[in-house]
Structure formats: structure tokens, C-alpha cells
Amino acid sequence: MKRGRHFYVSGRVQGVFYRATACDVARRLGLTGWVRNLPDGRVEALACGEAAALRAFEAWLWEGPAHARVEAVVASDVPEEDFKGFRVR
């Protein structure tokens, strides 16, 4: 069953290739959606796909790339949307 999940990630998550790496991870997991930087220093993502893939993506969001320092990931369920692939906004 497919579903959607919305994320806000805070910490040292800008300027460390967080968005690009998150995009690669989401694509490998077969997710669709997007990821973007916010003016307040957080990263926002919306991902749609299978529940197991979304759980794996959320686990990766807590890790991030090598130079990231994730302090929090706030996640909520959202209705699934029909995206074509996963991209950086």
C-alpha cells in the first residue's frame, strides 16, 4: 500500500549535500516526491511510496550524509500524491 510522508529535518543539514544525497536515497528506494532547503536552515521533504521504503528513507534522514549533523526529524503522514520521480527543488 502506497502512502505519503512529509518531513522537516533540522540541524546542520544545509551546505553538506543533504538534499542531493536524500534525492539519491529516495530514488534507490523507489520513492517519488521532492526535497528542498528552507530559509530557516531546515530541509523539507515530501516522499510517496511503499511503507517499508518510507521507513528506510526516514531512518536515512536521521543519518544524513557524512558532514551533516541531524538534530531532529519531524514527520507526518500526508495523502499520497502523484509525482514523476524524486527531485531537488
Backbone hydrogen bonds, N-H to C=O, Kabsch-Sander energy under -0.5 kcal/mol:
donor,donor_aa,acceptor,acceptor_aa,energy
3,R,49,G,-2.4
4,G,78,V,-1.2
5,R,47,A,-2.6
6,H,76,S,-3.0
7,F,45,A,-3.2
8,Y,74,V,-2.0
9,V,43,V,-3.3
10,S,72,A,-2.5
12,R,69,R,-2.5
13,V,11,G,-1.4
21,T,17,F,-2.0
22,A,18,Y,-2.8
23,C,19,R,-2.4
24,D,20,A,-2.0
25,V,21,T,-2.6
26,A,22,A,-2.7
27,R,23,C,-2.4
28,R,24,D,-2.3
29,L,25,V,-1.8
30,G,27,R,-1.4
31,L,26,A,-2.7
32,T,48,C,-2.3
33,G,85,G,-2.4
34,W,46,L,-2.1
35,V,87,R,-1.5
36,R,44,E,-2.8
38,L,42,R,-2.7
41,G,38,L,-2.0
43,V,9,V,-2.4
44,E,36,R,-2.9
45,A,7,F,-2.2
46,L,34,W,-2.4
47,A,5,R,-2.8
48,C,32,T,-2.7
49,G,3,R,-2.4
51,A,1,M,-0.8
54,L,50,E,-2.2
55,R,51,A,-2.2
56,A,52,A,-2.1
57,F,53,A,-2.4
58,E,54,L,-2.5
59,A,55,R,-2.2
60,W,56,A,-2.1
61,L,57,F,-2.5
62,W,58,E,-1.4
63,E,59,A,-0.9
63,E,60,W,-0.9
64,G,60,W,-3.3
68,A,65,P,-1.6
69,R,12,R,-1.6
71,E,10,S,-3.0
72,A,10,S,-1.5
74,V,8,Y,-2.8
75,A,73,V,-0.6
76,S,6,H,-2.1
78,V,4,G,-1.7
83,F,81,E,-1.1
85,G,83,F,-0.9
87,R,33,G,-1.7
89,R,35,V,-3.1
